[in-house]
Amino acid sequence: AQKVTQAQTEISVVEKEDVTLDCVYETRDTTYYLFWYKQPPSGELVFLIRRNSFDEQNEISGRYSWNFQKSTSSFNFTITASQVVDSAVYFCALNPLDTGFQKLVFGTGTRLLVSP
Amino acid sequence: ETGVTQTPRHLVMGMTNKKSLKCEQHLGHNAMYWYKQSAKKPLELMFVYSLEERVENNSVPSRFSPECPNSSHLFLHLHTLQPEDSALYLCASSQDLSGGSNEQFFGPGTRLTVL
């Protein structure tokens, strides 16, 4: 079965705090891609990062960093020094490739609220 | 216009009405998708089109009828909907369907309320 679990429904932090959003996935595929998307109040999902299953290097992009650990099937997302503009719903998604084409399996999302 | 646009942004309809949602992508992509986003649930993939051909119908009731007249436009025709169909309907596009690395670009969605 293909599944993505985001156990944190909602997180509230104060500006400048660091925050980590958890993502745990399940798949039997050996080749797959993992994604993070951000959904601000305007509604559209904004692509943040893509990671393939053979690349376990952590990635940092500005205040964002991602920790991919195949051993624990996790792909966690950390925002350093959070800002009010980071307030949004964040989705982790899995593309298991067993269908041979793009078929994203999404988690239920984590709502992040950053207050001033 | 850039990216993926959707109209209308909000729609209220009765159960006996017929309406259509429109999606247009300005990215030169060949694949388009419809998703349903309900509260407290993961995004559900409804339909996938590649070069105007439907390649996936994810057990969606027939009261939802997609149409893809060309690779830039995607419609979702609605008729005799139920209140539980109220949700945010998101359209997305990607370069194509190959592999798994192409990210999908999403529109802002249509917030549908069925009375």
Interface residues (C-beta under 8 A of the other chain):
Chain A: V4 T31 Y32 Y33 F35 Y37 S42 G43 E44 L45 V46 F47 R50 N52 F91 N95 P96 L97 T99 G100 F101 Q102 K103 L104 V105 F106 G107 T108 G109
Chain B: G3 V4 R9 A31 Y33 K40 K41 P42 L43 L45 V48 S50 V55 E56 L88 L90 A92 S94 L97 S98 G99 G100 S101 N102 E103 Q104 F105 F106 G107 P108 G109 R111
